Amino acid sequence: MDNLLVILRKPPYGLVNAAEAVRHAGGASAFDYTSTLYLIDSGVLSAKKNQDAGDTGYTGVGDTLELLSDEMDIYASRSSLEEYGLTSEDLVEGVKIDDGQVLNNSLREAQTVMIY
C-alpha cells in the first residue's frame, strides 16, 4: 500500500488550497492509500471548530476533517497552533497534535508528498 502525505500550509479562506488538500487526501484514502494530512503554518486554522466563512465564497473544511479522521491520520503542528493561539480544545474532533516527529517520519515513509 502506498503512503501519501498531504501538507496544508495555507489558510482555509481566500485560496482553494485547503479544500484541494482535503479532497486529495480523502480521495487517496478511498483508493487504499495510507493518507496523512498534516496542517502546518496557517493551515492549522482549517481545523478550528465553529468556523464561519461569512461571505468569502469559500466553504470551511472543519466538518470534513472530522469525518475523514476515521479514514486517515490528521495532524496539526504544535508550534503552528501556538503561533495562532490555538489549543487542542479549539480543534475539531480527530485532529492530533504533533511536535514534529510524525512529520519527520511521514516525510521519510511517503511515496508521494503534496504541498498546498
RODO-2510 file (C-alpha; in nm, 4 decimals, decimal comma):
residues 116
     n   res          X          Y          Z
     1     m     0,0000     0,0000     0,0000
     2     d     0,1335     0,3441    -0,0932
     3     n     0,1691     0,6258     0,1578
     4     l     0,0526     0,9757     0,0695
     5     l     0,1442     1,2790     0,2766
     6     v    -0,0546     1,5958     0,2106
     7     i     0,0806     1,9084     0,3770
     8     l    -0,1510     2,2070     0,4085
     9     r     0,0310     2,5348     0,4733
    10     k    -0,2278     2,7877     0,3562
    11     p    -0,5305     2,9326     0,5397
    12     p    -0,8806     2,7923     0,4920
    13     y    -1,0219     3,1004     0,3171
    14     g    -0,9067     3,3128     0,0255
    15     l    -0,7497     3,0220    -0,1626
    16     v    -0,8666     2,6787    -0,2743
    17     n    -0,5665     2,5098    -0,1098
    18     a    -0,7494     2,3812     0,1985
    19     a    -1,0340     2,2277     0,0013
    20     e    -0,7954     2,0725    -0,2520
    21     a    -0,5659     1,9305     0,0156
    22     v    -0,8592     1,7684     0,1958
    23     r    -1,0058     1,6432    -0,1325
    24     h    -0,6806     1,4787    -0,2414
    25     a    -0,6026     1,3230     0,0967
    26     g    -0,9575     1,1930     0,1389
    27     g    -0,9765     1,0667    -0,2169
    28     a    -0,6498     0,8782    -0,1857
    29     s    -0,7611     0,7043     0,1315
    30     a    -1,0727     0,5890    -0,0562
    31     f    -0,8384     0,4180    -0,3041
    32     d    -0,6476     0,2249    -0,0366
    33     y    -0,3630     0,4685     0,0087
    34     t    -0,2426     0,5308     0,3580
    35     s    -0,3088     0,9045     0,3744
    36     t    -0,1827     1,1560     0,6246
    37     l    -0,2985     1,5165     0,6210
    38     y    -0,0564     1,7457     0,8016
    39     l    -0,1617     2,1002     0,8936
    40     i     0,1195     2,3471     0,9447
    41     d     0,1643     2,7246     0,9304
    42     s    -0,1759     2,8893     0,8686
    43     g    -0,3104     2,5508     0,7544
    44     v    -0,3858     2,4750     1,1204
    45     l    -0,6699     2,7268     1,1007
    46     s    -0,8560     2,4771     0,8799
    47     a    -0,9097     2,2535     1,1824
    48     k    -1,0599     2,5247     1,4021
    49     k    -1,4075     2,4473     1,5397
    50     n    -1,7146     2,6523     1,4507
    51     q    -1,5702     2,8371     1,1548
    52     d    -1,7840     3,0907     0,9766
    53     a    -1,6773     3,1550     0,6188
    54     g    -1,9108     3,4526     0,6042
    55     d    -1,9321     3,5954     0,2557
    56     t    -1,5852     3,4781     0,1489
    57     g    -1,7265     3,2418    -0,1117
    58     y    -1,5294     2,9557     0,0441
    59     t    -1,6521     2,6633     0,2495
    60     g    -1,4809     2,5628     0,5722
    61     v    -1,3307     2,2146     0,5808
    62     g    -1,3540     2,1539     0,9559
    63     d    -1,6583     1,9270     0,9343
    64     t    -1,4956     1,7278     0,6545
    65     l    -1,1784     1,6868     0,8600
    66     e    -1,3834     1,5477     1,1447
    67     l    -1,5465     1,2923     0,9126
    68     l    -1,2184     1,1934     0,7454
    69     s    -1,0350     1,1420     1,0735
    70     d    -1,1843     0,7903     1,0836
    71     e    -1,0235     0,7080     0,7470
    72     m    -0,6842     0,8759     0,7751
    73     d    -0,4482     1,0458     1,0153
    74     i    -0,4789     1,4214     1,0512
    75     y    -0,2135     1,6120     1,2438
    76     a    -0,1606     1,9747     1,3352
    77     s     0,1795     2,1213     1,4123
    78     r     0,2060     2,2199     1,7787
    79     s     0,4310     2,5180     1,7032
    80     s     0,1884     2,6469     1,4368
    81     l    -0,1039     2,6071     1,6771
    82     e     0,0869     2,8079     1,9365
    83     e     0,1686     3,0741     1,6769
    84     y    -0,2049     3,1197     1,6090
    85     g    -0,3072     3,0962     1,9750
    86     l    -0,4896     2,7641     1,9324
    87     t    -0,5041     2,4654     2,1671
    88     s    -0,6384     2,1129     2,1256
    89     e    -0,9744     2,2327     2,2625
    90     d    -1,0054     2,4699     1,9648
    91     l    -0,9778     2,1888     1,7083
    92     v    -1,2414     1,9658     1,5521
    93     e    -1,2565     1,6045     1,6724
    94     g    -0,9967     1,3671     1,5339
    95     v    -0,7100     1,6096     1,4738
    96     k    -0,3969     1,5047     1,6610
    97     i    -0,1180     1,7388     1,7644
    98     d     0,2405     1,6697     1,6594
    99     d     0,5697     1,8098     1,7864
   100     g     0,7407     1,7302     1,4558
   101     q     0,8204     1,3613     1,4913
   102     v     0,5184     1,2462     1,2896
   103     l     0,6047     1,4925     1,0130
   104     n     0,9636     1,3676     1,0011
   105     n     0,8539     1,0040     0,9858
   106     s     0,5815     1,0732     0,7302
   107     l     0,8243     1,2558     0,5018
   108     r     1,0593     0,9576     0,5190
   109     e     0,7910     0,6952     0,4562
   110     a     0,5687     0,8649     0,1972
   111     q     0,5909     0,7630    -0,1668
   112     t     0,4136     1,0855    -0,2605
   113     v     0,4097     1,4259    -0,0917
   114     m     0,1688     1,7002    -0,1954
   115     i     0,2082     2,0514    -0,0558
   116     y    -0,0718     2,3065    -0,0591
***
